[in-house]
Amino acid sequence: MFSNSEVFFDLAAKRGRLTELEAQQGDPAFWANSERARTVVQEIKQLKGWVTPYEDLVQRVGAAREMAELLEGEPDAEMTAELETEVGRLTEAVERFELRTMLRGPDDVRDALLTIHPGAGGTESQDWAEMLMRMYVRWAERQGFGVRVLDLLEGEEAGIKSVSIEITGEYAYGFLKAEKGVHRLVRISPYDSQARRHTSFASVFVYPDIDDTIEVDIRDEDVKMDVFRASGAGGQHVNKTSSAVRLTHIPTGLVVSCQQERSQTKNRATAMKMLRAAIYQRKLEEQEAARALVEATKTDNSWGNQIRSYVFQPYTMCNDHRTEVKVTDIQRVLDGCLDQIIQAERKPDGRWPV
């Protein structure tokens, strides 16, 4: 069914492990060690997340084959149309499942924290940042993922000055981690009275949403907390108390903020979660940078080194500069249809990773 036999054997091993753990769960003494029991239950959940979709696909493929065999002997236009529709849906489902099998990094299974910042250019770039935010929210909704805005600073005229979003769902970070970088927009600006073509930039950062099982040492004396009044567009205050929280990690200079809740306590807890994720990501990047120095010198991720261009004028094209995947229906991409681009990033040469 799949193009890689390694996938089949890996799933067979997962099925065997799932059977083993479910047998342990049936033991009357299973909950005697509550910590061990919770670990097993979590592993069962993760294994089912692989095994159940795979077995569902196998069942659907089998049913489609039976229908095809039936139509060979008894042609029926209505059933043929139904089969063609199901084959199209199956093709998409198999591609999504295959993409998941490529996500083998230690943090790929985690939720994602995504931040967007506009580049220079004022309202034009801020509007572009908001377009990107909508694109990723729509993508997450298409995947059935949860979306929560943690911090949003709106522009004076239009667009946003920054946004931090939590995207929850299995492998959210694995899917999104390659989106990190500079995104370039070329279009006739709706904010230019002379209808001239403008180029805008926005940077996207993606962090794994780490849990309490991962140790990130943050000393109280290393964190500076500022509180301020949360505000929306036009200076309208969410409330009249200083509930918004900004945390600065002094050793690294990392800054996070949260103002979505009315409670200062809740905002601080969310901000700490964001700070832990940012510090963890910084450590991963430092390790990766050390390895890269050994291998070769890599170009920095700067405004002149965008990962993707979204062009509306003089032609329409979304071009990923890393994989050279080009999509002419740019509006569909901005509406959250990113699977083709994300999949190409995972296997740019069409082969499965080792």
Buried (B, 14 or more C-beta within 10 A) or exposed (E): EBEBEEBEEBBEEBBEBBEEBEEEEEEEEBEEEEEEBEEBBEEBEBBBBBBEBBEEBEEBBEEBEEBEEEBEEEEEEEBEEBBEEBEEEBEEBBEBBBBBBBBEBEBBBBBBBBBBBBBEBBBBBBBBBBBBBEBBBBBBEEBEBEBEEBBBBBBEEBBBBBBBBBBBBBBBBBBBBBBBBBBBBBBEBEBEEEEEEBBBBBBBBBBBBBEEEEEBEBEEEEBEEEBEBBBEEEEEEBBEEEBBBBBBBEEEEBBBBBBBBEEBEBBBBBBBBBBBBBBBBBEBEEEEEEEEEEEEEEEEBEEEEBBBBBBBEEEBBBBBEEBEBEBEEBEEBBBBBBBBBBBBBBBEEEEBEE
